[in-house]
Amino acid sequence: MDALRGYGELGLGSRLKRVSEYLMKETQLVYNHFNIDFDPYLFPIFKIIVNKNGVTNSEIQNSLQFTQPAITQAINKLNDKGLIVYKSEALDKRKKIIYVSEKGKKELLRLKPLWKTIDKVIKQYTLESSSSLIEHLNILENKLNTTSFSKSIINDVEILTTQPNIDIILYKNEYAKHFYNLNIEWLKTYFYVEPYDEEVLSNPETHIINKGGHIFFARLNNTIVGTVALMPIGSNGLFELTKMAVSPNYRGQKIDQYLMEYCINYAKKIELPKLILYSNRILENAIYIYRKYGFIELPLETETPYARSDIKMELVF
């Protein structure tokens, strides 16, 4: 029993403190994993210093509304780490201006990609809608309790850094056989080939390309190793993320996540409002990845395109 949850709104401050402490601890694990000597609580103050070409202690306080002791402690820590330098103002030598040091600029090159990924993962964890802050906290803490925040960040960073030879290519008629074979193999491994599958996979141009859809392929060292599609559904601009399959010889190398991330970014680029997908709960790893990228579960309609589907999910941009 979680006592804080039982206190409702009366426990709000303590709930927020608990979440904050957890996120700080998990973010520290990320910095440690990548051997970066940085503390999460230093982020807002260091970011202010980075964004401004010289800033005073008072200006930092006015920008963040932190207590002066907290700011002084963080600035001293940044100085101890060699990430900042002090310079005297030309007109008033008593006034100290804080700048990013040369070491700080080098560390910043390593920190920025992590910050970008942390920002993305936080958005994935907080995408759910709710009717109150307490309800939103319940949803957030449920996610944090089931999916490690630090591991999600580390996995995302490693996807970007451990697949240098993968490139994504668009559909051509000559790739139709790969689209068919990869998906047929996957279906036979985990389920069976339904008539609807056979029809779409045998005629991808008719059912996907010619209707304004998109098929992508992951190519590793000139070998097609995976595929995924954005298939139009109906006439209202809705797209299904579907037909994602990776060659059995290349599974476990996060190629599915690489394809997923590419599809999501492409959907945003062409300004799709959302994506939907259908899956099955026995595919626990796949469901985990979908949730990781922000998909939330929707009620499953009575008649679905696939007999095997027992879950429908949606990602709203």
Secondary structure, DSSP 8 states (H G I E B T S, - for coil): --HHHHTGGGGHHHHHHHHHHHHHHHHHHHHHHTT----GGGHHHHHHHHHSSSB-HHHHHHHH---HHHHHHHHHHHHHTT-EEEEE-SS-TTSEEEEE-HHHHHHHHHHHHHHHHHHHHHHHHT----SSHHHHHHHHHHHHHHS-HHHHHHHHHHHHHS-TTEEEEE--GGGHHHHHHHHHHHHHHHS---HHHHHHHH-HHHHTGGGT-EEEEEEETTEEEEEEEEEEETTTTEEEEEEEEE-GGGTTSSHHHHHHHHHHHHHHHTT-SEEEEEE-TT-HHHHHHHHHTT-EEE---SS-S-TT--EEEEEE-
